[in-house]
Amino acid sequence: MLDTRHPGHHLAQFNVGLLRAPLESPELADFVALLDPINALAEESPGFVWRLQTEEGDATSVRPYGDMVIVNLSVWESGRALWDFAYASRHLDVVRRRREWFERMAEPYLVLWWVGAGHVPTVAEAMHRLDLLRHEGPSPSAFTFRRFLPPSCGAFTGRASGGSARGSPRPAGTYPATGHRARPR
Amino acid sequence: MSEGDPGIEAVSVLHDPVRRALYRHVVAEGRDVSRNEAAAALGIQRSLAAFHLDKLAEAGLLDVAYRRLGERRGPGAGRPAKLYRRGSNEYHVSLPPRAYETAARLLAEAVEIAGADQELQEVARERGRELGRAAEGTSEGHGQHGERERLGEVLAQRGYEPRREGDLLRLRNCPFHVLAGTFPPLVCGMNLALLEGLLEGLETKSLAARMDPRPGWCCVVLSSKNSDN
């Protein structure tokens, strides 16, 4: 299932992490030091398509859920490509240490969904997908690795947003980093 | 034990000593092995090796692939060779029936939900130390060479299938494969802590455990403390 390629589709992933301490604090120093090398590793990984980033080269200043929650948003050619990066590369050593830096979350914190190849997902779209997963459980519109699902037949797979559904991914730094208010919890 | 239990059937195929030796050989090679290679390694006839390799493949213990060996292509290149590697199926035999994997999945899911990664790692490190100390107590020979040998033995007993690769000790097999595939950060973090504890318990001074995942292998590699390898 993970290895199946779905022509015309890419896999988007969005995950959120509740920080145990501010990013500038000594507790998070190891994590911050790993950001650049791990982001570089992602970009070199087979099947990597796109990741959310601002001028700083990462997405840590994108805080749509408030000051203490950082997010990751990226697009991959297949489920296997994302899996091999996340869990069969040096990235695994980072997630192994997740509790040093992130609080446990009672709700799902990672969501996967299919987008049309070339579509660049927005943060608002990603938040919507996570909401779907949290409120309605896994479906072809919002799922997880544990419940990995193929694109559903005939269903739309990317939300046209701002006319960027086709064409090349936006260059780094043009992503709207602000404008998403924290969701009330 | 039900009729047609796949575990029992797989194990009974291994009853034949030649077959068992062939299975061990293919597993130890860790790559695709041809009939000729297997026959030569065991000093038996090619046709006998082919017969037993096919029996192992029928039972699901080996997987089969066909590939042309050598450079020649097109007419005259000959038929593709039949190659064998360890099967991806897992077989368990438990008499009386036990379902520890089910229990492990339930426990892992609960630990994941509880976010108790660090508690699991502490437990694994402590149990690893105990295993190491127990093994340390039963073996002789010291010095750097001795400690690596001893570590290799303990890892082999635990199913890691250690392989020397230059200054590294790589682990060909993940004993927690299915669980690690379902809960990677949790189970691989546990495994690393367990091996770190094992090294401490064995008082292995020259090696350190670290994560270096490769698809299909154990996520941990043991490398010399004084090098960057």
Chai-1 contact restraints between the chains, C-beta under 6 A:
chainA,res_idxA,chainB,res_idxB,connection_type,confidence,min_distance_angstrom,max_distance_angstrom,comment,restraint_id
A,Y87,B,P184,contact,1.0,0.0,6.0,A-B,restraint_1
A,A88,B,P213,contact,1.0,0.0,6.0,A-B,restraint_2
A,A88,B,P215,contact,1.0,0.0,6.0,A-B,restraint_3
A,L92,B,C188,contact,1.0,0.0,6.0,A-B,restraint_4
A,L92,B,M211,contact,1.0,0.0,6.0,A-B,restraint_5
A,L92,B,P213,contact,1.0,0.0,6.0,A-B,restraint_6
A,D93,B,M211,contact,1.0,0.0,6.0,A-B,restraint_7
A,V95,B,P185,contact,1.0,0.0,6.0,A-B,restraint_8
A,R96,B,P185,contact,1.0,0.0,6.0,A-B,restraint_9
A,R96,B,G189,contact,1.0,0.0,6.0,A-B,restraint_10
A,R99,B,D117,contact,1.0,0.0,6.0,A-B,restraint_11
A,R99,B,Q118,contact,1.0,0.0,6.0,A-B,restraint_12
A,R104,B,G115,contact,1.0,0.0,6.0,A-B,restraint_13
